[in-house]
Amino acid sequence: MKKLAFLAIAVWGATTLGAAAGESPGPRASSPIVPIAAPKDRAYPGEIRLAVDASDFGRRILRVHESVSGIGPDTVLLYPKWLPGTHAPEGPIDRIANLRISANGARVAWTRDPVDIYAFRVHAGAGIKSLDIDFDYLSPTSPEVGAMEISRDVMMIEWIELVLYPAGYFSRQIPVEASLTLPADWQFASALETALAGGARTTFKRVGLETLADSPVYAGRYAARLDLDPGSPVPVHLDLFADRPQLLVVKPEQLAAHRALVQQAYKLFGSRHYAHYDFLYSLSDQIQHSGLEHHQSSEDGSDPESFTEWDKTAYVRDLLPHEFTHSWNGKFRRPADLWTPNYNVPMQDSLLWVYEGQTQYWGQVLAARSGLWSRQQALDQLALTSAYYQIQAGRQWRNLQDTTNDEIINPRRPQSWSDWQRFEDYYDEGALIWLDADTLIRERSKGGHSLDDFARAFFGIHDGSVTTVTYTFDDVVKTLNAVEPYDWAGFLHQRVDSIAKPAPLDGLRRGGYKLMYSDTPSDYLKASEEQRKRANLLFSIGVEIDDKDQEGFVTEVIWGSPAFKAKLTAGVQILAIDGVAYSAEVLKDAIRLAQSKQSPIELIVKSGERFMVANLDYHDGLRYPHLERDASEPARLDDIVAARP
């Protein structure tokens, strides 16, 4: 029997018929709803001309006009649903308003597909070869609506949110000519190349839809562009956009660290897979703090004072190394089940512990090798990560592999019990697994090989190519075995698929360090607490507290911790400790004093409109994680984070 390729499984309607022998009473399946054509790798017979007007930034409205040629009498237009980088069906179709479609100046009726709400059926009629499409994209006006994309000084333009495209074709086969109108005197940056610039409007060179969707634009009133690889035929730039011009000041040593990041990445991977690269970096508390990978650029956002208060913001400085690494791992090389031919075919996320986990590992290693982090800061972050997985309760029932579904299950909505439910642990626990692998390779080869060799062999192929190459689990295992023969399939399955096993901390031991605790936080953690306005007591009483304005709202409770046993939950407000009004220091003092007495710490807390007394039966003092050198093993970890000459 010949199989028909359709985008989605046919969905059946229902009708009520009399039950035949052996059948149950009730509705029967009727004819299937007309399916949507699956994408094929064939040239699209027309093009899209896409014009976006972003001048109404005060109301955060983007006005979109498309001219789509090459259509037939009955066309299905798709709004992107499955977004690369988010690994999930998160296309913000709810932000589309005032959709109007016309042909030859006359309105054309459209209907939304009754099953796939991201598909629009357009009945243009015979002889119609092109459509004009207009709609408003209503970007969030407040954080309550969604992550902020536009402020009065900075905006992020996501082409993938601003286009309807014809079904039936690979996205790379649909040519698009895009133009953008910005507010007067604003500057912009993008991986797209300019074809024509005049006044407030810029027209970009024609590219495939796949490239356009992967090439966002950042724009702003206050901007700076820094060359991170002077004189190179393959330029790399740091494009800064800030709320105020004073935030754009970058000291020579800060610039030097970012330039070193580029060189250390080249030393690691031995290749590059872009014609040019742009870090699109917002220094703003008015739009979202983004971190999203693209092939020839990345979206990055952090505290406005990330450069001007450099000593307080180390905790965000692995962001750019992480997203840069994704140009190799995730964009150039991508898991085979994650790659899709267009943006409405479902993604599968089974290898995110490679895609994101190894990227998290290399991002933190490159942060240290480049000087964005000191060696000590790298060790302090590793201590925090290791300590968290040592106490995480969710490991008892859920393996790491299952967390690769988290972006689909829960697209970053708040959780009541995050350590018990688990969430996206393929990032940080994945990084611990790759540290384990790295140190094992170094141990077995007596220092002759390392995971650096894997990175060069796996991601360094086809230097200069921007064509994606997919990979499977077997490909990963094969390359690991070429670096150092071992049962890597068993090694990875044991760590990814196991339940109720200890956290994968062998990399610490093999790296020459051990996890210890003291009553004093590291300078790295103290700076993070101060900047983020948080009090981290996860490793003692089991809570983290939003310490903004000293209001004492609990943001996380560790399952099974003393705070859990005292019936605290995320969202409750601590009002008093042992009869004294709440402050983080008062609570820490109470934890210290409890070491020398048997009575519990008494908290008065507010949950909704109710007040209650919570007794914390805890007497082990403040506990903060640190790494200490273990002389019984070589200092492999020190070598891992050391800059390459």
N, C-alpha and C positions, 0 to 999 in steps of 0.2 A: 504494500500500500504506500502510495506517495504521501510524504509528510508535507503539510503546508506550514511555512514559517510565518508565525504571527508574533507581534510584540508581546501580547499578553495572552494568557489562557482564556479561551472563550468563556464568557460568563452567561449563565443560563437564566432566563426568566422562568416564570412559574405559571401553571394553569391547574385548575382543579378538575380531575377526571374521576370516574368511577374506578375503584380498585379492581385490578385483575387478580386472578388466582395467585396466591403467594405474596401479593403486594399489600402494603399497609395503606390505610385510608389517609387522605390528605393531598396536598398539592403535588403536581408532577412537573418535571422539567419540560420546558417548551423550547422553541427555537433559540439558538444562541444569538446574543447581541452581536452586531457587525464588528469584527475585530479591527484593530489598527495595524497597518502594514509594518512589518519588522524592518529595521534599518538594513540597507544593503550597501556594499562597498562599490558604489557606482557614481559617476559624475552627476552632479545635480545640473539640470538643464537651464538654470537661471541663476539669480543671485539675490542677495538681500542688501538693500541700502538702508542703513540704520542711523537715524539722527536722534540724539539725546540732547535736550535742553535742560541744563542744571542751574539756570539763572534764578529760579524761584527758590533759592536755598533757605530763605527765611521761613517759608512754610514747609520746607523739606519735601517738595514735590518735584519729581523728574518727569518731564513730558517727552514721550517717545513717539517717533514716527518711523514706520517701516514701509518700504516698497519691496514687495516680494514678487519676483518674476519667475516664470517657469512652472506655474501652477496648472492644475487640471480643473475640470468642471466641478469635481468634488474633492476638496482638499482637507486634510487634517493638519492643523497647526498645533505644535506642542510647546508648552511652557516648561522650561527645565525643572525637573523634579529631583533627580539624584545628582547631588552636587559634589564634584571632586574636591577632596580635601576635608569635607565634612563626613564623607563615606556614608551618606544617609539621604533619605527622601525629605529634604528640608527646603526645597524651592519655595520662596515666600509668595505663593500665588494669591494669598489673601490681601496682598498689597496692590493688586492690579485693580484699577477702576476706570470707568468711562471708556470701555473697549468699543471701538468703532472700526468696522471693516467696510471698504468701498472698492469699487472697480469702475473705471472710466467716469468717476465723479458721482456714481450712484451707490447708495448704501446696499450692502450685501448682508443677508441674514446669516447669523452664526448660532450654533447651539453647542452647549458643553456636552461632551460625551457623558452618558448616564452612569458609566462605571469609572472611567478614568477622568477625574476632574481637571487634570492637567492637559487634556486634549480638547481642541475646539474644532468642530466640524463646520466647514464653510461650503455653502452650495452656491458657487459663483455662476454656474451655467455654462453652456457651450460657447466657445469662442473667446472666453476670458482667459488671458495669459498672465495677468499680474494683478496683485492686490495692494491696496494702500491700507495700512493698519495704524491706528492711533490709540494710545492709552496713557493714563497717568500712573506712575509708580509712586505710591504714597509711603515714603520712607518713614520709619517711626519718629513720632514727635516727642516721645518721652520713653524712658527705660521701661515703663509699665507696658508699652506696646511691643517693644523689642529692642534689640541691641542698636544703639545709635550709630547711624552712618553719616549723618550730615549735621554740622554745627554752623555757626556764623563765621567760622574761621577755617574749618577743615572739612573735607568730604572725601568719601571713598565711593567710587563708581564701579559697580560690579556689573559688567556687561551681561553675565549669565542670568541676572535678574531682570534684564531689560529687553528681552528678545523672545519672539514667537518664531518658530522655525518649522519647515515642512517635515512631516513624518516620511519614513521610507528610505532615508539616506544616512550614511555615516556622517557624523558632524564635521569631520575633517574634509568632506567632499562638498560642503556648502560654502561658497565664497561670500564674504561679507565685506562691504565697504562701510566703515563706521565714522561718524563725526560727532563732535561734542562741543556744546556751547557752554562756557563757564561764566561766572560773574566777572565783571570788568576788573582787570589788574590782578586776577588770581593766576598763580603758577600751577603747573601740573607735572607729573612724571608717570611713565608707564613703560612697559616692555614693547608696546606698539611703536612703530616707526611712523613719523609724520609724512604725509604726502603734500598737504597744503595747509598753511596757517594764515589766517587773516582776521584781525580784530579778535573778538572773543571766541570765534569758532575755529576748531582744528579738525581737519579731515585726515584720517589715518590711512596708511597703505592697505590695500585689499589683502585679507588673510582668510584662511578657513575658519569656520565657526569654532572649531576646537581651539585654535590659537587665540581668537578673540575672547572666548569665554575664560581663557587661562591668562588674560592680560588686563587686569583691572587698572584703573586710573586713580591715583591720589592727587588731590588738588587742595590749595589753600591760599590764604591771604599772606601768610608768613612762611617762607620756604628757604631751604639751602640745599645745595647739591655738592657732595664731596666725592672726589675721585679716589677709589680704594685700590686701584692698580694702575698708577700713572705710567703712561707710555705703552701700555699693553694694547695689542691689536684686538683683544677681546675685553672691552671696557666693563668695569664693575663700579657702580655708583651707590652711594648712600644718600637717599632723597628724604630730607627731613621736612616735616610739616608740623607746625606748633601753634598753640593758642596765643602765644605772645612772642615777639621777636627775640626777647632776652633768652628764651629757652633754646635757641639755636646755636648758642656758643659751645663749640667743641674744642677742647684743649688738645695740643699736639700729641700728648701721650695717649689720649682717648682715640684720636684718629689713627695713631700708630697701631693700637691694638686691633682696630677694625681692619686695617690693611693687612696685619699679620694673619687675621682670620682667613682671608682669601688665599694667602700663600700656604698656610698650614693645610687648608682643604685641598689645594692642588698637590701638596706633598703626600697627603693621605690617599686620594683617589687616582692621582696620576692622569687626570683627564678633566675636560669640561664639556658640558652638553648644552651650550647656549652660545648665541652670537654676541650677546651682551647681557648683563644682569643688573637689575635694580632692586635694592632694598627699599621698599616703600614704607617709611617709618613715621608714624604719627606720635607726637609728644603732646598728648591731650587728655584731659579728663572730661571732655565734652562728647567724644565719640568712643566707641568700644575699643578696648585694648585687644587688638587682633593678633592672631598668629596663624597665617594661612599660606600654604605653599603653592607655588606656581613654577613652571619650568624655567622661565627667564626672569622671574621676579618673585618677591614674596611680600605679603602684607604683614606688617609688624607694628605693634602699638604698645606703649608702656607709659609709665608715670611721666607727667610733663617735665619733672626735674631729673629725668634719667641721666642727663649729662651735667646739669648744673649742681646736682647733689649726688655726684658719682659714688661717694663712699657709702651712701645709704641704699643704693639700688642694685647691689650685686645680684640679688635674687632674680632679677629679670634678664641678666646679661647672657644667659644661654639661649634666649629666644632667637636671635639672629643666626647663631651657629646651627640651631635646630632646623630652622626654615631653609637655610642655605643648603644643608645636607640633603634636604628633600629634592633639590634639583637632580641629585644622583639617585637617591633612594625614594621612590614614590612617583616621580615625574618621568625621569629617563627610564629607570627600571621600576616596574610596577607589578604587583601580584596579578596573576592571570585572571583570577576570579573577581578582581576589583576593577579591572579595565572594562569599559563598556563602549559600544560603538556610538551611542548618543546619550543624552542626559535623561532619558525616560526608560531605559533598560535598567532593571534593578542591579545593584552592586552586591557582591558578597565580600565579607570583610575578614575571612578566615586567617589571613596572614598579617594582620595589623601588628602583631608582636614582632614582625620583621620590619614592615613599613614604618611604623611609629616607634617600636621598641628599640630597634637598632639605630634609628635616627635620633632618638632621645640619648642613647649612649654616645654616639659620635658628636652630637650637639654639645654635650657636657665635656667630653674630651677636648673638642676643639675650642671651647670657651677657655679651658685651662691652657692649652698649647699656645693660644694666641695672646694670652695675657688679659683677656676680658675678665677672667677669674684668676686669682692667685691660686697656687697649689693648695693652700689651706682652705680657701673658699670651696674648691672642688671637693676636698675631703669632708668639709662640713655639710655640704649638700648631700653627699653620699651617705653620711651618717644619718641624716634626717630620713632619707628614703628607706634605708635599711631598717631603722628603728620602727618606722610606720608599718612595714610589712611583717615585722616581728610580732606586732600586737594586733594586726588586722584579723578580726574574727571571721569575716566572710570566706576566708580560705578554707574553713571547715566544711563548707557545703558547695562551693562554686569554684571551678577551675579557671585558670587564666584564659584558656581558649574560649570559654563562653563569654568572657567580657568583651571579645571582639565584636559582639553584637550590640554593644551598649549604645552606640550612636543611633542605631535604628530603634532600639527599645526605648531609649530615653535621650532625646537630643538636648542634653545638658540642662535639663530641668532640675530644680533642687530636689534633694533626697532627704528622707527623714533619718535614715540610719546608713550613711554612706559607706562606712567600713564593713557593715554587715551585708549590705546589698552588693557591694563592690561597684566600681565605676571606672571604666577605661584604664584598668591596671596594666594593659598591654604597653602603656608608655613606660612607667617607672619600674614595674616588676620586669617588664621586657628588657629594660636597660640592665637590670641586675643579672638577668640570664646571659646577656651578651658580655658582661664583665666576667661572669663565670666561664664562658667559652674562651674569652681572650686569655685569661690567666691559665686556663687548662692547656691551651695551645702553647703558651710560653713555657709552662712547666714540662710538658711532654717533649718539646723540641729543644729543651735546655737553652731557651732564649734565642733559638735560631729563627723562629717564626712567631707571628702574632695575628690578631684579627685585622691589623693593618693590611696584611697580605691578602686576606679575604676581601677587604674593601676594594683594593686595587684590582683584584682578579674579577670581582663580581660587578662592581659599579664602574670600573675604569675602562671597560671595553668601548670600542667605536668612538674614540676621541673626536670631539667636534660634532657628532651627530645629535640631532634633536628628535629623532624618531624613537618613540617608546619601544622598549624591549621588555616583554613580560617575563615573570618567573613563577615557579612553583616551589612547593616544599622540597621536592626531589632536587631541584636546581640548587637550592641553598645547601642541602646536605652534600651534593656532589662537589661543590666548590670548597666547602669546609674540609672534605676528605682529601682534596687535592693539596690543601695547605698543610694539613696534619691528619694522617689516617687515624680513624677512631670510629666508634659507633655513635656518630652524630645524630642519626635518626632516633636512636634510643635516648640519647642525652636530651634532645629537644622535647620528645614526647613526654618523657618523665617530668620535665619541668612545666610544660604547657598544659598537659592533660590531667595531672594529678590533683587529687582533692585531699585536704587535711594533712598536707605535708609541710614541713618547716619552710620558711621563706628561703629563696635561693641565695644564700649568703656565702657560699663557698668561695666566690670571687674575692670577698674581703680577706678571708683567711689565706687563700693562695696568693693574694696580692700583698701580703705582709702586714695586714692590719687586723685589729679586732674591735668590735663594737663595745663601747663602755658608756657608763652614765656618770654624770656629776650633778651637783646642785647649781651649776652656773651655765647659762646658755652660751653658745659660741658667739663671737662678734657678728658672724654672718646671720645667725638667727635673731640676735638682738636688733640688728639693722632692719631685717625683714619685718619683725614685729612692730617696730616704730613706724616704718613707712606704711605698712598695711593696716595699722591700727588694730592689731590682734594680740591676744595673749595666748600663747601656746602652752597648754598644760596637758597635752594628750598623753604624755609618757609618765605622768604622775596620777592625777585624779581622773584623767581621761576626757578632758574637754578642751575645746578652743573657743575663745570668747572674742566677739567683736568689741573692741575697746574704744571705739570712736566715742568721744564725749563722755567716757567713763560710764556708759549706760549699762554695761554688763549683760548684753544679749548673747546667749550661747549659740554658736554656729554649728558645732559638731560635738557629739557624745560617742565615745568608743563603746561598742557593744561589750557588756560584761565588766566594764570598768567600775571603780568606786562611784563615779557619777551616775552611771547606768543603774547601779544597785540602789542609789538614793533617789531613783525615779526622775532624774533630770532628762530633758529632751532638748533637741535643737529648737530654738525659738523662745525658750523661757528666759526670763530676765532675773539675774541675781541682784537683789536689792541690798542685802546685808549679810555680813559674815560675823558670826559670834557677837551679834548686837551692834556691829560697827557698819556704817554705810559702805556700800561696795566701792572698791577700786581694785585694779589688778594687783597693786602692791599690798593692799590689805589682805587679799586672798592668798597671795604668796607667803606673807608673814604667818597667816594662820596654818598653812601647810607646813611651814618650818616648825612652828610651835607644837603641832600635833605629834611630832616625833617623840616628844618627851611626856606625853600624856595619853591616857587610855580613852578619854571621852571623844566622841566624834566632833567634827567641825559642823557647826550649825549654820545653815544657810536659810535665809528668807527669800523665796523666789516668787515671781509672778508669772502665771501661765494664763494668757487671755485675761479674763476679768477676775480670776481667782488667785488667792495668795496661799502659800503653804510653806511649811518648814521641811527642809530636806537635810538629813543627817549624813554627812560624809564620813564613813568609817575608814579612814586612811591615815597611816602613820609612818610612811616611808620617805617623806620629804620630797623636795623638788627633784625631778629627774630630767636631765637633758642629754641627748646622745652626742657622743664624740667618737672619733677613731683614734686608737692608740697603736703605735708601731709594735708589731710582733716580730721580734728578731729571729724567731725560729724559721721564718720564711724569707726569701729574698724580697726586697722592696719593689715588687713588680708594679704595684699601683703607681709608685712614684715615676717609674719609667713610662707608664701609659700616658700620664698627664704632662710629661715633659715635652717642650717644644722640639720639633724636628729641625735639624740644621739644614 
